Amino acid sequence: MKKILIVLLGSLLILGGCFQMNEKTEEEKEQEGTTPVQDYVGQGFSFVDGDKSAERVKKQEEEIKQEAINYMKTTYKTDVKVNNVVPARNGAVVMVECEEPIQFHTSVIVSLVLNKDDVGSARSDEGEAEKAIVRGLYAKAYEEEFKNLDAFSEEIAKKHELFGMKNEAIDKTSTAGFVKSHYFISLSSLSFPSVYSAFLENQGVSADKLKELFAKDDPKRQYISIPMEFYSKEDKLPKQEVAGKISVELKQKEGLPKGTYGITIYKNPIINRVGLPGGENVDVRDIVK
């Protein structure tokens, strides 16, 4: 009998150990889950193999932040603040924001030196920082028009009972350049070489000069898109006619920035690990203003 009890006890301990080993951490649960957009502030946002470097990133976070700040200042002549440091494969992705003289979000990748307790070099994905800068410059050039778009998008969201992304979530997860709660600017720096060069030469380039250069590089505004994104209050899509009504209101609205707009309405949840909605949506595209 004693032998049987010992065997049973041993088996339970082994099984208990297995259960404990397989039990997910709160962080893992957050990464795998979803959150209502109105409550999402970047929880669970992660990159591949980030768990493997998480301890080192936490230990050397201040050095990593400073490396990212120095990189943006040296390479792009901009001062940025750090909004988030996210562990990644052999390094960290640092989510940064420039507030002056233009506003934009982007990211810097800072490596960790293998087998040494050192922070390595910083870099950005090809073209990412450049396009973020040019998007911020477009917003500077047409500041009043974008203020009108801010007011219009908030009015539309309230009228149709829709949500937008919270500012804290944008700060911690977005690299899209000029991003607001209900819209962002989409364009490539490659289409605006004069604009980008002018900024590198003079970070205080005026709005009037920027307008002139945007018109020179893209006289028909065919390379500028402004996607507008909204979220349902529930985990279901509204009818297509809601997106249609918003598109009609958009077409009728005066004083907005020039570009090709799109209206997209998603369900309510955000996928935590990527900071984005699921793909299912109702939309209206190619609205030229």
Residue pairs with C-beta under 8 A, 6 or more apart in sequence:
24 32
27 44
30 43
30 44
30 272
31 44
31 46
31 272
31 273
32 44
32 272
32 273
33 44
33 272
34 269
34 270
34 271
34 272
35 43
35 44
35 269
35 270
35 272
36 268
36 269
36 270
37 163
37 164
37 165
37 166
37 231
37 268
37 269
37 270
37 277
38 163
38 166
38 268
40 165
40 166
40 169
40 270
40 272
40 275
41 166
41 168
41 169
41 172
42 84
42 168
42 169
42 171
42 172
42 173
42 275
43 272
44 272
44 273
45 84
45 86
45 172
45 173
45 272
45 273
45 274
45 275
46 86
46 87
46 273
47 86
47 87
47 88
47 89
47 93
48 88
48 89
49 88
49 89
49 90
50 57
50 86
50 87
50 88
50 89
51 87
52 87
52 89
53 87
53 88
53 89
53 90
53 91
53 92
53 112
54 87
56 112
56 117
57 64
57 85
57 87
57 91
57 92
57 112
58 87
60 112
60 117
60 119
61 85
61 92
63 119
64 85
64 92
64 94
64 110
64 119
65 82
65 85
65 94
67 108
67 110
67 119
67 121
67 122
68 80
68 82
68 94
68 96
68 108
68 110
68 122
69 79
69 80
69 82
69 96
70 122
71 108
71 110
71 122
71 123
71 124
72 78
72 79
72 80
72 96
72 98
72 108
72 129
73 79
73 80
75 124
75 129
76 129
76 130
76 133
76 200
77 200
77 203
78 98
78 102
78 133
78 203
79 98
79 100
80 96
80 97
80 98
81 96
81 97
81 99
82 94
82 95
82 96
83 95
83 96
83 97
83 105
83 171
83 172
84 94
84 95
84 171
84 172
84 173
85 92
85 93
85 94
85 95
86 92
86 93
86 94
86 95
88 109
90 111
90 112
90 114
91 109
91 110
91 111
91 112
91 120
92 109
92 110
92 112
93 107
93 108
93 109
93 110
94 107
94 108
94 109
94 110
94 122
95 105
95 107
95 171
95 172
95 173
95 174
95 175
96 105
96 106
96 107
96 108
97 103
97 104
97 105
97 171
98 104
98 106
98 133
98 136
101 140
101 203
101 204
102 133
102 136
102 137
102 139
102 140
102 199
103 136
103 139
103 140
103 178
104 132
104 133
104 135
104 136
104 177
104 178
105 132
105 170
105 171
105 174
105 175
105 176
105 177
105 178
105 179
106 124
106 128
106 129
106 132
106 133
106 175
106 177
107 124
107 125
107 128
107 175
108 122
108 123
108 124
108 129
109 122
109 123
109 124
109 125
110 119
110 120
110 121
110 122
111 119
111 120
111 121
111 122
111 123
112 118
112 119
112 120
113 119
113 120
127 188
127 189
127 190
128 175
130 189
130 196
131 177
131 187
131 188
131 189
132 175
132 176
132 177
132 178
133 177
133 189
133 196
133 199
134 177
134 187
134 188
134 189
134 192
134 195
134 196
134 199
135 176
135 177
135 178
135 184
135 185
135 186
135 187
136 177
136 178
137 195
137 196
137 199
137 205
137 210
138 178
138 185
138 187
138 195
138 210
138 214
138 224
138 257
139 146
139 178
139 185
140 207
140 210
141 207
141 210
141 211
141 214
142 207
142 211
142 257
142 258
143 207
144 255
145 255
145 256
145 257
145 258
146 257
148 253
148 255
148 256
149 180
149 183
149 226
149 256
149 257
150 180
152 250
152 253
152 256
153 164
153 180
153 181
153 182
153 183
153 228
154 181
154 182
156 162
156 182
156 230
156 246
156 249
156 250
157 163
157 164
157 182
157 230
160 230
160 238
160 242
160 245
160 246
161 233
162 230
162 231
162 232
162 233
162 265
163 230
163 231
163 232
163 233
163 268
164 180
164 181
164 182
164 229
164 230
164 231
165 179
165 181
165 182
165 229
165 231
165 270
166 181
167 181
169 270
169 275
170 179
170 180
170 181
172 275
173 275
174 184
174 275
176 184
176 186
177 184
177 185
178 184
178 185
182 228
182 229
182 230
183 226
183 227
183 228
183 229
184 226
184 227
184 229
185 224
185 225
185 226
185 259
186 224
186 225
186 226
186 227
187 223
187 224
187 225
188 223
189 195
189 196
191 217
191 218
191 223
192 213
192 214
192 217
192 218
192 223
193 217
194 213
194 216
194 217
195 210
195 213
195 214
195 217
198 205
198 209
198 210
198 213
199 205
218 224
221 258
221 259
221 260
222 260
224 257
224 258
224 259
224 260
225 259
225 260
225 261
225 262
226 257
226 259
226 260
226 261
226 262
227 261
227 262
227 264
228 246
228 250
228 261
228 262
228 263
228 264
229 264
229 265
229 266
229 277
230 246
230 263
230 264
230 265
230 266
231 265
231 266
231 267
231 268
231 277
232 238
232 265
232 266
232 267
232 268
233 268
234 267
234 268
235 267
235 268
235 269
236 267
236 268
237 265
237 266
237 267
237 280
237 281
237 282
238 265
238 282
239 282
240 282
242 265
242 282
243 263
243 264
243 265
243 282
243 283
243 284
244 284
246 263
246 265
246 284
247 263
247 284
247 287
250 256
250 261
250 263
250 287
250 289
251 287
251 289
256 289
257 289
258 289
259 288
259 289
260 286
260 287
260 288
260 289
261 287
261 288
261 289
262 283
262 284
262 285
262 286
262 287
263 283
263 284
263 285
263 287
264 281
264 282
264 283
265 281
265 282
265 283
266 277
266 278
266 280
266 281
267 277
267 278
267 280
267 281
269 277
269 278
270 276
270 277
271 277
271 278
